[in-house]
Amino acid sequence: MSVHAAVVFLAAVIIGLVMGGLMFLHDKSVPAAVATGLLAAGGSVPVLHKLIG
């Protein structure tokens, strides 16, 4: 795995964790927090790939 890919995936994981944590604090729902975290992490990978290029 290249350094570029590692940085992109690490940033996406951090974004997913933050968004999932914020959703959990807001709704107190674990399934909603997990879904939000996965959606945020998955959605941020293409954008980060272009920005960190």
Contacts in CASP RR format, 6 or more apart in sequence:
PFRMAT RR
TARGET T0000
AUTHOR 0000-0000-0000
METHOD contacts of the structure
MODEL  1
MSVHAAVVFLAAVIIGLVMGGLMFLHDKSVPAAVATGLLAAGGSVPVLHK
LIG
4 52 0 8 1.000
4 53 0 8 1.000
7 52 0 8 1.000
8 45 0 8 1.000
8 48 0 8 1.000
8 49 0 8 1.000
8 52 0 8 1.000
9 45 0 8 1.000
11 44 0 8 1.000
11 48 0 8 1.000
11 52 0 8 1.000
12 41 0 8 1.000
12 42 0 8 1.000
12 43 0 8 1.000
12 44 0 8 1.000
12 45 0 8 1.000
12 48 0 8 1.000
13 41 0 8 1.000
15 40 0 8 1.000
15 41 0 8 1.000
15 44 0 8 1.000
16 36 0 8 1.000
16 37 0 8 1.000
16 38 0 8 1.000
16 40 0 8 1.000
16 41 0 8 1.000
16 44 0 8 1.000
17 37 0 8 1.000
18 40 0 8 1.000
19 36 0 8 1.000
19 37 0 8 1.000
19 40 0 8 1.000
19 41 0 8 1.000
20 33 0 8 1.000
20 34 0 8 1.000
20 36 0 8 1.000
20 37 0 8 1.000
20 40 0 8 1.000
21 33 0 8 1.000
21 37 0 8 1.000
23 29 0 8 1.000
23 32 0 8 1.000
23 33 0 8 1.000
23 36 0 8 1.000
23 37 0 8 1.000
24 30 0 8 1.000
24 32 0 8 1.000
24 33 0 8 1.000
27 33 0 8 1.000
END
